[in-house]
Each structure stands twice: as structure tokens, then as C-alpha cells.
Amino acid sequence: MRRILGLDTSNYTTSCALWEDGSIVQKKQLLPVKEGQMGLRQSDAVFHHTQQLPALLEELFRESSGTVDAIGVSTRPRTQEGSYMPCFTVGHGAARGLAAALGVPCHEFSHQDGHIAAALYSAGRLSLLEKKFLAFHVSGGTTEAVLVHPEEGRKFSVRLVASSLDLKAGQAIDRVGGLLGLPFPAGPALERLALASDASFRIHPSMKGADCSLSGIQNQCEALVKKGTAKEDVALYCLLSVWAALDAMTAALLEQYGDLPVLFAGGVMSNSILKSRLSERYGAFFADPAFSADNAAGVAVLAALSEGGEPMC
């Protein structure tokens, strides 16, 4: 049995995963955020990762012990020149040290690459890596669409083709959640509120070509709250506004690049309202919630592919 360890230390979650001949066991823990705050300083994120990663690795190997044949790790947010965030240095350093001690290869990827691979694995669509497709990465730090091209050796390259010009989808959701008194990260609680609403809205997204602007969502929701609109309806308006923007981006990109498969990855895309609407309209693919939020499963899968593993589906 081949075993590949994956590590990811993002701005939100400490995570590790083991790929074992196509199956994945993973452990992860959100970084602690004080009540009322909308995130962490990078110095605090680095500190918490150094505290949480050893405990998660101990838990993972208690559950699934054995020899590790290779390691995959996310070292940067995106596969772009200059992409950097200090929190990823924790996982990168741990991966390098473990690989040196064990005498095994260490494969480096971007956090975004990991999200794409995790979503494909979860959706049973890793075979898409053999062709061109459109992938969205929608989270607290990113709202982007990339064109994915296959490369030799079961690798792929991405090219940015659209993004939010200001606020990211996860930021908009968290800010509206804070406005409604919800805990950070606000996504799950905001979704529960929205599902209790039967309000209807006509929303026109702010677009510039295939790029979107999301800063108006917070302003509109603040106006609704001032008018005394029910929390459930404000929550639904927020999520439908995100959906309208993603819908417009997808339509514009498919018109430009042709009828390509569409994948949605990232923590925001675990939302059932967004998933049902985008799936119905575009036949899009999504990760299960456990593989949608930040995770190390994707880099474990990519490392397995690099090592000649066979997790293709």
C-alpha cells in the first residue's frame, strides 16, 4: 500500500491528510478567532499552526499508522509569481523536515491547486485533469476563475481568467454575518438563516466583463438591516447576490471559452443554495463539504499523482 502525506496550513485551517491507494483520511482544525473579529493576523496564524499541526499529525497517525512514501504540501496561495502568505511556511517547513528525515520526496503545490484536486477527487472527476476545464476557487481570500490545462506527468497549469475586483465572496459573507451577529466564519450560520427565508429578490450583479464586484453586497445588506428586514431575508439576499455574481461570471466565461466542464472549489462552495443553483444551470461539479473547505487532501492527491499513483476516477 502506497501512503502519501499531505499538509496545508492556510489562513483559516490547519490540516493534514493521508492518501492510501485512493482513499483519504484527513484531520483538520480551524484556527481560533476571537469573538467579534473577522480573521487573524498572519503572525497569530503562524503561531496557532505551530501549536495545532503536531497534535493533528499525532491523531492522524494513531488512526492510520504505517510508512509514508512521499509528502505533498501547499507552499503558497496561488500558482502565480509573487504569491506568498506566511502561514504556509509552517506546513512547508514541516514537510521539508519530515521528507528529509524519512528520505522521501516532497512535492510542492499551491493552496489553490490543492482545492481544485480535492474537489475533483470528491466529485469523482479526477479524469478531468486529462482535459481543459474551468475551475472556480471561491473562499474568504479568493474569488477567482482559472482555465485549467493538462500537462505531462499528470500535472496541470492554471491561467487566471476572471476574479472579484474588490471584496471576496467569503469576506462578503463574513461581514454580513458579523452584521447579523453570527460567529466567524459566518458561512454555515448564514446558510441556516437563509434557508428559513421565503423572500424573493431581483439582483443585478456588478460586472466588468467576466470580473465581478462584490463590495456592494455589504452596503445593500446594511441598508436592509436599517430598514428592519428580517435576518433570514438579509442572509438570503447576501447569498443570492454571491450566486448572481458567480452565475454571471460563469456565463461570460463559457461564452468566451466554449462549452467546458465547470468545477467549483473552496469553502464558500459548500453552501447548498449556491450549489443547487449552479449545478442546475451549468451541470457544475462540487466537492463534498469535507473536501470543499480548506484541506490537505488535495495536495496529498496531487503528490500521489506525481508519484505515479492511480487515484483517477
Backbone hydrogen bonds, N-H to C=O, Kabsch-Sander energy under -0.5 kcal/mol:
donor,donor_aa,acceptor,acceptor_aa,energy
4,I,19,W,-2.6
5,L,70,A,-2.3
6,G,17,A,-3.1
7,L,72,G,-2.0
8,D,15,S,-2.3
10,S,13,T,-1.6
14,T,29,Q,-2.8
15,S,8,D,-2.2
15,S,13,T,-0.5
16,C,27,K,-2.7
17,A,6,G,-2.1
18,L,25,V,-3.1
19,W,4,I,-3.1
20,E,18,L,-0.6
20,E,23,S,-3.3
21,D,2,R,-1.2
23,S,20,E,-1.7
25,V,18,L,-2.1
27,K,16,C,-3.0
29,Q,14,T,-2.5
31,L,12,Y,-3.0
37,Q,34,K,-2.2
45,A,41,R,-2.3
46,V,42,Q,-2.7
47,F,43,S,-1.9
48,H,44,D,-2.6
49,H,45,A,-2.3
50,T,46,V,-2.0
51,Q,47,F,-1.3
52,Q,48,H,-2.4
53,L,49,H,-2.8
55,A,51,Q,-0.6
56,L,52,Q,-2.2
57,L,53,L,-2.5
58,E,54,P,-2.3
59,E,55,A,-2.1
60,L,56,L,-2.7
61,F,57,L,-2.5
62,R,58,E,-1.6
63,E,59,E,-1.6
64,S,60,L,-1.9
69,D,3,R,-3.1
70,A,3,R,-0.9
71,I,105,P,-2.1
72,G,5,L,-3.1
73,V,107,H,-2.2
74,S,7,L,-1.7
75,T,109,F,-2.7
76,R,109,F,-0.6
80,Q,78,R,-1.7
83,S,80,Q,-1.9
88,F,85,M,-1.7
89,T,86,P,-2.0
90,V,87,C,-1.1
91,G,87,C,-0.6
92,H,88,F,-2.2
93,G,89,T,-2.5
94,A,90,V,-2.1
95,A,91,G,-2.6
96,R,92,H,-2.4
97,G,93,G,-2.2
98,L,94,A,-2.6
99,A,95,A,-2.7
100,A,96,R,-2.3
101,A,97,G,-2.3
102,L,98,L,-2.5
103,G,99,A,-1.4
104,V,99,A,-1.8
107,H,71,I,-3.4
109,F,73,V,-2.5
111,H,76,R,-3.2
112,Q,77,P,-2.0
114,G,110,S,-1.9
115,H,111,H,-2.0
116,I,112,Q,-2.2
117,A,113,D,-2.4
118,A,114,G,-2.7
119,A,115,H,-2.3
120,L,116,I,-2.3
121,Y,117,A,-2.7
122,S,118,A,-2.6
123,A,119,A,-2.3
124,G,120,L,-0.5
124,G,121,Y,-1.1
125,R,120,L,-3.1
128,L,125,R,-2.1
129,L,126,L,-1.8
130,E,127,S,-1.8
131,K,128,L,-2.2
133,F,148,V,-1.6
134,L,261,P,-2.7
135,A,146,V,-2.8
136,F,263,L,-3.1
137,H,144,E,-2.7
138,V,136,F,-0.5
138,V,265,A,-2.7
139,S,137,H,-0.5
139,S,142,T,-3.6
144,E,137,H,-2.0
145,A,162,A,-2.9
146,V,135,A,-3.2
147,L,159,R,-2.8
148,V,133,F,-3.0
148,V,146,V,-0.6
149,H,157,S,-2.8
151,E,155,K,-2.9
154,R,151,E,-0.5
155,K,151,E,-0.9
157,S,149,H,-2.4
159,R,147,L,-1.6
161,V,145,A,-2.8
162,A,145,A,-1.5
164,S,143,T,-1.9
165,L,212,C,-3.3
166,D,167,L,-0.5
170,G,139,S,-2.3
172,A,168,K,-2.5
173,I,169,A,-2.4
174,D,170,G,-2.5
175,R,171,Q,-2.7
176,V,172,A,-2.3
177,G,173,I,-2.4
178,G,174,D,-2.5
179,L,175,R,-2.0
180,L,176,V,-1.5
181,G,178,G,-1.2
182,L,177,G,-3.2
190,L,186,A,-2.8
191,E,187,G,-2.3
192,R,188,P,-2.0
193,L,189,A,-2.0
194,A,190,L,-2.5
195,L,191,E,-2.3
196,A,192,R,-0.6
196,A,193,L,-1.4
197,S,194,A,-1.8
203,I,201,F,-0.6
206,S,213,S,-0.6
207,M,205,P,-0.7
208,K,211,D,-2.5
211,D,208,K,-1.7
212,C,163,S,-1.7
213,S,206,S,-2.3
217,I,214,L,-1.5
218,Q,214,L,-0.6
219,N,215,S,-1.1
220,Q,216,G,-2.7
221,C,217,I,-2.4
222,E,218,Q,-2.4
223,A,219,N,-1.9
224,L,220,Q,-2.1
225,V,221,C,-2.4
226,K,222,E,-2.1
227,K,223,A,-1.4
228,G,225,V,-1.5
229,T,224,L,-2.4
234,V,230,A,-2.1
235,A,231,K,-2.6
236,L,232,E,-2.0
237,Y,233,D,-2.5
238,C,234,V,-2.2
239,L,235,A,-2.1
240,L,236,L,-2.7
241,S,237,Y,-1.8
242,V,238,C,-1.8
243,W,239,L,-2.5
244,A,240,L,-2.5
245,A,241,S,-1.8
246,L,242,V,-2.4
247,D,243,W,-3.0
248,A,244,A,-2.1
249,M,245,A,-2.4
250,T,246,L,-2.6
251,A,247,D,-2.4
252,A,248,A,-2.2
253,L,249,M,-2.3
254,L,250,T,-2.5
255,E,251,A,-1.8
256,Q,252,A,-1.5
257,Y,253,L,-3.1
258,G,254,L,-1.7
260,L,258,G,-1.9
263,L,134,L,-2.7
264,F,285,F,-2.6
265,A,136,F,-2.9
266,G,292,S,-0.6
268,V,138,V,-1.5
269,M,138,V,-0.7
269,M,266,G,-1.3
270,S,267,G,-1.6
271,N,268,V,-1.6
275,K,271,N,-2.4
276,S,272,S,-2.4
277,R,273,I,-1.6
278,L,274,L,-2.4
279,S,275,K,-2.5
280,E,276,S,-1.9
281,R,277,R,-1.8
282,Y,278,L,-2.4
283,G,279,S,-2.1
284,A,278,L,-0.8
285,F,262,V,-2.5
287,A,264,F,-0.7
291,F,288,D,-2.0
292,S,288,D,-0.8
292,S,289,P,-0.9
293,A,289,P,-1.5
300,A,296,A,-1.6
301,V,297,A,-2.4
302,L,298,G,-2.4
303,A,299,V,-2.2
304,A,300,A,-2.2
305,L,301,V,-2.4
306,S,302,L,-2.2
307,E,303,A,-1.6
308,G,305,L,-1.4
309,G,304,A,-3.5
